[in-house]
Amino acid sequence: MRCHPLNPRFLLLLLLATLSTGCTAVRWAGIQMFYEPAPLLGGRVVRDLPYLEDGENQVPKHRLDLFLPATDATAPWPTILFVHGGGWTSGDKALRVGGADIYGNVGRFYAAHGLGVAVINYRLQPEVTWKEQVADVASATAWVHRNIARYGGAADQIFLVGHSAGAQLVTFVALNGALLQAQETSTAILCGTVPVSGAGYDLVDEETYRLGAQRDYNASRFQAGDPDGVWERQASSMTYLSDQPEDVPPFLLPFSRREWPGLQYQNQLLHDALQNLGVESRLLPIKGQSHARMVLQLTDPKSPVARAALEFFASVPCPRG
C-alpha cells in the first residue's frame, strides 16, 4: 500500500491515527465539516493542573485541564476523565488542527451538558512503556477522585472516556482493579467507561490477527521486554476482567463500520465478555465515519455517538451499588 504525503495543515492529525493495517496517515481534508465547536457558557476552565507531584522535576505530561460546568449546574456533578489517542507514541491534550481544538472541545461539550471533564496528558512511548501509561491514567483518575469535590464534583462519580489508544488505556484501568487499588481507591468510583474506536483488548486472540492485526505492531507497543506468550496476556485488558460483575463498570462501545475488521471484532469480543458476566454493555457501530473522525463524533450534537454518550452518562447508576 502506498502512502501519499499530507498537506502540512493536517500533519498533526497523524497523532490520532492508530491501529492501521497499512499507511498510518489519515486524511482529514474538510475537518470543519465534522468539527462542531462547543461553547461553554457560564463554565470555566482550569488548565495544567498536576495530577502527580514529581518534586522539583515535575513531568510535563503529568497534567490535566479541568472543564467545569456553569455554577447553576446540579451539584455535585459526575466527571468525565478523557484520554487522547495517538498510537501510544504521540498526542497532547492541547491538540489543535486547522483551528479545531480537538480535545478541548470534548471538555467544553460535556461541561455545557452539566458534567465536569478532566482532559489529561500521559507519558508517551518510547520514553515509557504501556505499563507506565496505564499507571498515569490510574493516577489521574485517583486525582479526580481526591480533588474534584473542591470544584463542585462528586468524588465517586467518574466516567472514563478515551479514543483509539486512549480507549485501550481507559479500558485497562476499568478492568484491572489493581491499578486503582495501588492509588488507594477502587473501581467502585467508576460509573462507566466509553472507549471510542479502541482495540488491543485481547492481544492473544488469533482471529483478530487473521482479520488483519499486525503482531509486530502490537509487540512494538506492548512487549516492553517481556517474552512472547507473556506480554500478549499481560497487556490484554480482558485478562483482568473480574468474575465479580459488581467490580466492573458498565461500557458503551462506539466504533465505525469503516474501521479495520480486527478492531470491530475486538469490540465484539469485549462486549460479549461483559454481557456474559452480567455487566451492562452497549455496542454502538457507526456508519460512514473514519477511525480518526470518531473522536469528533463525541462533540457533534447531531451524532449518534454524542447522543448515546449523553444518554449513557445520564442513565447508568452513578454512583454504582
N, C-alpha and C positions, 0 to 999 in steps of 0.2 A: 504494500500500500504506500502511495506517495503522499508526503505531507507538503502542502504548499505554504509559503510564507504568509503570515497575517499582516494586515495593516497595523502599524505601530500603536494606533489608538487602542487596539484590542489585545495587546500582548499581555497585559495584566490579567486578563481573563483566563489565561492558562493556569492561574492559581486554582481555579475551580474545576479543572479537568482531571478526573481520576478514573481509575479502573477501566482504561481504554483497552481495546484489543488491537490497536494499531497506532495511528497517529494520536499523539496526546494533545494536539491542537484542537480547540473547539471554536467554531465560528460563531461570533456574537454580533455580526452585522445587524443593524437595526435594533440595537438594545433598547432604545427608547420606546419601541413598540410593545415591549414586555415589562418595562420598568414603570411602576406606578408609585410616584413619590408620596410618602405618607406624612402628613403634618402631625405635630404633637402640640395641640393647642392646650395651654394650661399646664402641661407637664414640664419636666426638666431633665437634663442630662448631667450626670456626674462622670467625668472621664478619668481614665488612667488610675483607678484605684488598685493598689497592690493587694492581691489575694494570698500571697505568700510573702512573709518578711524574710528577705535574704541577707539581712545585715547591711554592711557597707557596700556590698556588691549586689545590689538589687537587680535581679534578672529582668530585663525589659519585657520579656514575654509573660511574666507573671503579673499581668494587669488585666483589668476589665473595665468596661463602660457600663454604667447603670442608666437605664431609661425608666423614668418614674412617671406613673400616671398623674393626671390632674388631681389637685387636692380634694376635689369633690368625689373622687372615685371611692367606691365602697372599700373600706379598710377593715382589717388587714387583707391585702390582696395577694393572690398567688404570684409567683415569679417564674419566668422562663429563663433558663440558662442556655444560651445559644453558642454553638461551636462551629466555626467555619470549616470548609473543606480546603483542598489543595494537595491531595495526594500524599499527605503526611510530611511533605517536604517544603511546602510553601503556603502562603496565605497570611492575612492580617485582618484584625477586626476593623481597621480603618480603610479597607479597600475601596477605592473609587475608580470607576471606569467611565469615560465619556460623560462625566458629570453625575453619574449614578453612584450613590452611596449605598453599596450593595447590602452590607450587614447592619449599618446604622439604620437603614430603612426597616429592617426586621424589628429593631428596638422601638422605633417610633410607631410602627403599625400596631404592635400589640400593646404598647403602653397607652396608645389612644383608645384601645378597647378595654382599658382598666386593669391591665396586668403589668407588673414590673418585669423588666427584661435586663439580664446581665449578658452582654456580648463579650466573650473572653478571647484572649490570646493564649497560646500554649507553645511550649518549645517545639522546635521542628527537627526532623531528621535531615542530615545525618549527625547533627550535634548531639542528639539524644536518640534513644530507641523508642519503640512504641510503648514500652513499659513506663518510661518517664512521662510520655504523653498522656496515657490514661491516668497516671498519678496526678498530673497537672489538672485534668478535668475534675477529678475527685476533690482536689484541694480547692478549686474554685467553687464547686458545689458546697463544700463544707463552709467556705467563707460566706456564701449567701445564707446558709442556714444560721450561722452565728451572728450575722450583721444586718440582715435585711429588715429586721423589726425596727431598727432606728430610723429607717426611711419610710416606714408605714406598711411593710410587707409582713406576711406570715412565715415564720421560721420553718414550719413543717408542711409548706405547700409549694413544692418546687417541681417544675416540669423541665425535663432535659430535651433539647431540640438540637439537631445538627444536620448538616448537609454533606453528603459524599463521605470523605474521610472523617468529617465531624460526626456523621451519622454512626459510623463504626465505633468511634470513641465514646459517644454517649450511650450506645447500646452496651458496650463493655462495662461501663460504670454502673448502669442499671442492673445488669445481670450478675456481676461479680461483687457480692456484698462485702467481701474482704477489703475492697478499696475504701469504702466509706467507713467501715469499722476501724480502719487504720487512722481515720480522721476523727475518731471518737463520736461517730454518728452511725446511721444505718440507712438502708433503702426505704425505711418507713417514712422518710421525709420526702420521698419522690411520689408525686401524684400520677405521673405518666411520662411516657417517652415518645418523641416523634422523630425517628431517624428518616430523613428525606433522601431518597436515592442512595442508600447505603448498601454495602456488601461486606464480605470478609467476616460474616458471622460464623460460618463453618468452613474453615480452611482445609479440613480433612476431606470434605465431600468430593468424591470422584466425578459425580455427574456434573458438578459446576465446572470442573476442568474440561470435561467433554464438551460442554457448551461454550467454551472459549476462554475461560480464565487462564491466565498465564502463571504457571507455578513459579517461574523465575522472578516475575514481578512481585508476587506475594513474598517470596523468600527475601527479596531485596528490602522489603518493608518490615517483615516480621521475624526473620530468622534470628537476628540480634545475637549471633554467636552460638545459638543453641543447635543441637544436632537434628538432622532430619528425623521425622517421626515424633519429635518433641515440640518443636516450635509451632507446627501446624495446630496441635491441640492446645498448647498454652495460649496462643494468640487468638483463639476462636472464642468469641463471647458466649456461644451456645454451650461450650464446655461447662460453664459455671451456672447454667440455668438450674435454679434451685428446684427441688422436688416439693417445696412448700409454696403453694401459689400465693399465700399472703405476703411472701417476701419479694414478689415480682410485681412491679407497677404495670398498669395497662399500656398498650402500644397502639399507635397509629402509624402505618407503614405506607407512605406515599412514594411512588416511583413512576417513571414514564414508560409507556409501552414501546418507546423508541430506545430504551436502554438495551445494552447487550444482554443476550439471553441468560447468561450466568448470574448477572445482578438480579434480574427478575426472579430467577429460581432461588437465589439466596433469601430474598424477601418471603417467598412462599415457604421455604424451609423454616424460617423463624416464626412466621405466622402459624404454621401447623403445630410447631413445638409448643408455642404459647397456648394455643387453643386446647391441645391435648392435655396440658397441665391444668386447664381450667382458668387461665388468665385471659382477660379481655384483650383481644387483638383485632384491629380493623385494617384490612388490606385495601389500599387505595391506588389502583393502577390509573394513570392519567394518559389520555391520548394527546398526541401532537406536540409534545414538548421534548427538548433535548435534555441530556443529563445536567448540563450547566444551568440551563434556564429554569430548572425545577426550583432553585432557590428563590427565583423571582416570583414564583407562584405563591410562595408564603406570604407575600405582601401585596398581591393583586386581589382586591375585594371581589372581583368577578370570578376568580379562580376557584375550582372545587377544592384545591388544596387549602387555601386560606379559609374557606367556609368550613371545611371539615375540621381544621385545626381549632378554630374558634369554638365549634360545637363540642369537640373533644375536651378542650380546656374547661368548658362550662358544665359538662355533663358527667365526667368521671368523678367518683368520690374523692374529695380533696379537703382535708387530709384523709388518707386511707384508714380503714379499720374502724 
